[in-house]
Amino acid sequence: MNQNKILIIDDDLQICKILRDYFTYEDFEVFTAHDGKEGLKKINELTPDILILDLMLPEKNGLDICRELKPHNNLPIIILSAKNRENDRIKGLELGADDYVTKPFSPKEVVLRVKNVLRRMNKNRKQEELKFPNLVINKKQRLVKVKGREVSLAPKEFDLLWQMASSPKTVFSREKLLELVWEFDYFGGIRTVDTHIKAVRNKLGAEAGEYIQTVWGIGYKFVAR
């Protein structure tokens, strides 16, 4: 089982030691940095799974680090700060922090908050990408790959594939697929579903196309092998 990598950026060496001990006990791979510049360097070198960040740091403060990271980086951040005013918490969260813990703190609570954020992030990632043998579907990027090769689907073709692949073995009638994928703004016949299914199968190729099965007299289902 792979360990989660956590980077703690705090200029208080005692806090770093306490958190290192607690997270090591919880089977995290722990790294520390003691100023903002060192912290940014380690973020780029280590690509941690989560960051614990103090706000009042030498060289570069925590808010500046948030500003620099969040527009281009999905790294989850938990701010750990002695600043406990409501405005400080709001500002940190507005800059993209996923949680805010004030000092003094309970190390056990920090561990729990980190686990909760990672659990939420992992759930979101699973919802954004579906993986099957020889087939990957990424909703956020609207990307489909068959055996590592990118396949171009039209918008409704992608939506149709995603809808079915999100609920393997569920049998969808043509009418239900029209409702879910085309919503209520489409006035064509239900055979448009057959046309799009055929296009998706052709583009996925013979092997990957076997995922979409016809249920005679009803509609279609996606079968995850």
Residue pairs with C-beta under 8 A, 6 or more apart in sequence:
3 27
3 28
3 29
4 28
4 29
4 49
4 50
4 118
5 28
5 29
5 31
5 46
5 47
5 48
5 49
5 50
6 23
6 28
6 29
6 30
6 31
6 48
6 49
6 50
6 51
6 52
6 114
7 31
7 32
7 33
7 39
7 42
7 43
7 46
7 48
7 50
7 51
7 52
8 15
8 16
8 19
8 20
8 23
8 30
8 31
8 32
8 33
8 51
8 52
9 32
9 33
9 34
9 35
9 36
9 38
9 39
9 42
9 51
9 52
9 53
9 54
9 57
9 62
9 65
10 16
10 19
10 32
10 34
10 52
10 53
10 54
10 57
10 80
11 34
11 35
11 54
11 56
11 57
11 58
12 54
13 34
15 54
15 80
15 103
16 32
16 34
18 107
19 30
19 52
19 107
19 110
20 30
20 32
22 107
22 108
22 110
22 111
23 30
23 111
23 114
24 30
26 111
26 115
31 42
31 46
31 48
33 39
33 41
33 42
34 58
35 57
35 58
35 59
35 60
36 57
36 58
36 59
36 60
36 61
36 62
36 64
36 65
37 59
37 60
38 59
39 53
39 57
39 60
39 65
40 60
40 65
40 68
42 48
43 51
43 69
43 75
48 75
49 76
49 118
50 75
50 76
50 77
50 78
50 114
50 117
50 118
51 75
51 76
51 77
51 78
52 78
52 80
52 110
52 114
53 62
53 65
53 66
53 77
53 78
53 79
53 80
53 97
54 62
54 79
54 80
54 81
55 61
55 62
55 63
55 79
55 81
55 83
55 88
55 92
56 62
56 81
56 82
56 83
57 65
62 79
62 81
62 92
63 91
63 92
63 95
66 77
66 79
66 92
66 95
66 96
66 97
67 95
69 75
69 77
69 96
70 77
70 95
70 96
74 121
76 98
76 117
76 118
76 121
77 96
77 97
77 98
78 97
78 98
78 99
78 100
78 101
78 110
78 113
78 114
78 117
79 92
79 97
79 99
79 100
79 101
80 101
80 103
80 105
80 110
81 88
81 92
81 100
81 101
81 102
81 103
82 102
82 103
83 89
83 102
84 102
84 103
89 100
89 102
92 100
93 100
98 117
98 120
98 121
99 113
99 116
99 117
101 109
101 110
101 113
127 139
128 138
128 139
128 140
129 136
129 137
129 138
129 139
129 140
130 136
130 137
130 139
130 162
130 165
130 166
131 137
132 165
132 211
132 224
132 225
133 225
134 146
134 147
134 207
134 208
135 144
135 145
135 146
135 204
135 208
135 211
136 143
136 144
136 145
137 143
137 144
137 161
137 162
137 165
138 144
139 162
142 155
142 158
143 150
144 150
144 151
144 152
144 153
144 158
144 161
144 204
145 151
146 204
146 205
146 207
146 208
147 208
151 203
151 204
152 203
153 161
153 200
153 203
154 196
154 199
156 181
156 182
156 196
157 196
157 199
157 200
157 203
159 181
160 177
160 181
160 193
160 196
160 197
160 200
161 200
161 212
161 222
163 172
163 177
163 180
163 181
164 170
164 172
164 177
164 212
164 220
164 221
164 222
165 211
165 222
165 224
167 222
168 221
168 222
168 223
168 224
169 221
169 222
169 223
169 224
170 221
170 222
171 215
171 218
171 219
171 220
171 221
172 180
172 219
172 220
172 221
173 218
173 219
174 190
174 191
174 193
174 194
174 219
174 220
175 190
176 219
177 193
177 219
177 220
178 186
178 190
178 192
178 193
182 192
186 192
193 219
193 220
197 212
197 220
200 209
200 212
201 209
201 212
202 209
204 211
204 212
210 223
210 225
211 222
211 223
211 224
211 225
212 220
212 221
212 222
213 220
213 221
213 222
213 223
214 220
215 221
